[in-house]
Amino acid sequence: MQIKIAVLLLLSTTIVLLTSIIHKARADTMDDVGCLVEAIYFEARGEGVVGMIAVGQVILNRVNDERFPRDVCSVVHAGQYWNNHPVRDRCQFSYWCDGKPERYNNINALETVRISVDSLLNGVRIEGLGRATHYHASHVAPYWTKNFKRTRQIEGHIFYEPK
């Protein structure tokens, strides 16, 4: 019971912390924080905190890499569009163009995502992912991996950095 209360207390202060430390992780607006929550939830909601932080770290690494857009929302919504709608299966992050609606149905996972985002915005990083800009689920083998250096696997994702 005490642990659950502590988690709820932490979650209730998350919004205050997010607004006060937003610039530390290059999430320059509340929209960017929302996009970070969205991407981690839909890309890694089945992972633990470490796996979620790893996915979020890749997103922030992209924001800080000149080859990618300069804000979180543009990074996670990157892809091909037709008539202002993402083309199915043509996005950088698969959830964004998989044809499924983005609904937060798992409140426990969403609470874990919020803890992970708070950790990221407070500077928490996973060792070995400092240059990682790509990842994929461990049960698939995308064609593009030959162009990157595999850095490590964390929970259900394999991470890569440029060669």
C-alpha angles and dihedrals in degrees: 000000000000091000092051090050090050091051091048090048090050091049092048090055094044095089091052091048093046093055093047098049104030097119094054093076099032093256091133100181140028085252088061091050089050091050090050091052090046095050096046092046095051097037100041112012090126092057130085124248093279093052091047092049089050092054091046091049090057090053092050090045088057092050088054093046116089091220091068135055116284099237135057097241093052091049096050094041095047116130145087117316134195118193090348093305125109114254110242113263093000101103134102090236112043098215091064095064105023093108093245122118116250104243126159099226099152109068093182091055090046090054090052090049090053091052089049093049091048089052092049092049089050090056102262110155135177115241113246096027098084093117100023112130101163140046141163138193112276093237094065134062110208120200094235096067092088088070094058141058114246110232105179149312120252117186108307099349136076116213131212139189130198115279 
